[in-house]
Amino acid sequence: MTPADTELAAGRKAIAVLYNALMTGLVLTLVSRRGEQAAADFVFAHFRRQHLEKFLPGLEKLGLAGLPDAVACASYHFHSNALGGVKTQLLIESDRKAWVRYPPPRWIWQGAAVCAVPPRVNEAMLHGWHGHNGVSLGNPRLGFVCTGQTVLGHPGLEGYYVEYDQEVAEDQRVRFACDEACPPIDPAAQPVLDLAAWPPERLARVEVSYAAEYVRSLLPVMHALFGPAQAEALVGQTARLIGLQFHEATAAALGIHDEGADSFAGLLAALARAQGETVEVDGPRVVQTGWRLMRGVPLDPALAFAAWNPLWEGLLAAHNRHLRLSSELSGDRLVWTVGPNENGG
């Protein structure tokens, strides 16, 4: 690999971790500052939005559209999450019953965060996505039965899609049955995607886009639920904390060891390139042309930028507290300049 290839690979891993942490952190921010119900409302709306945007096109992209509905749903969750770097398992019992498992560690509730996620918040994810699959497929007999949740101390989130003999009432599209358990799964029997259609370069991009989709979705959902001012405050506060907490690992992954302004500009540019952005660096100044991350998201770019940009401010504060980040969004250009912190840190 060339040095540029090595930097790109490291940047992709780093940005996937940062955006994963931003989603996890935002849920914890809501739990601790707005309460369990607010966090559950956000998680439900977030996953319902992602479902409506991604589920049916994803079935086609993954070549699953012709399978029986229960099998297609479980297979979709298995493949789509695995492509994003999430541990998943699949077991097909029949055309009408198929299991999907997410063994620990849970991607979305990384690290010790799993200890602070109330069951109702975790269940909102299932109601937002898994319980709506039958509706999207036009099959009112399809439901999801959750048999285990990591947040309750079970050995993973697991459950099965099942096609009943009768239509399922709305409040029964997701059921919880902790007295059931997934049968043993043979790791050697797990399906694999056609590698010709998913070469390494494409797989590397998918892991980044998987995490980025959480950011693309969470920003408009937060604005819809809490309004612009509160969305900016809650997301921005979370983003800054994530930047502070994850700077050391991010800088190490990208081989940045000094505290200079130019080195931070290089770090910022590397993370932008990892997301497919076009950037130019001139000493401590970074100019990004276009913003692929938010392309097509129905939200004023200025509002999105105000909530998202504190992630980089937090990174810089940990990089060197005597520096500050001046930021500007102008048309299709994002400009950051690293300079002295006049407040002295």
Secondary structure, DSSP 4 states (H G I P E B T S, - for coil): --HHHHHHHHHHHHHHHHHHHHHHHHHHHHHHHT-HHHHHHHHHHHHHHHHHHHHHHHHHHTT-TTS-HHHHHHHHHHHHHHHTT---EEEEEETTEEEEEEPSSPSTTTGGGGGG--HHHHHHHHHHTGGGHHHHHT-TTEEEEEEE-GGGT-SSEEEEEEE-SSPPPGGGSEEE-TT--PPP--GGG-----TTTS-HHHHHHHHHHHHHHHHHHHHHHHHHHHHHHHHHHHHHHHHHHHHHHHHHHHHHHTT--S--HHHHHHHHHHHHHHTT-EEEEETTEEEEES-GGGTT-SS-HHHHHHHHTHHHHHHHHHH-TTEEEEEEEETTEEEEEEEE-TT--
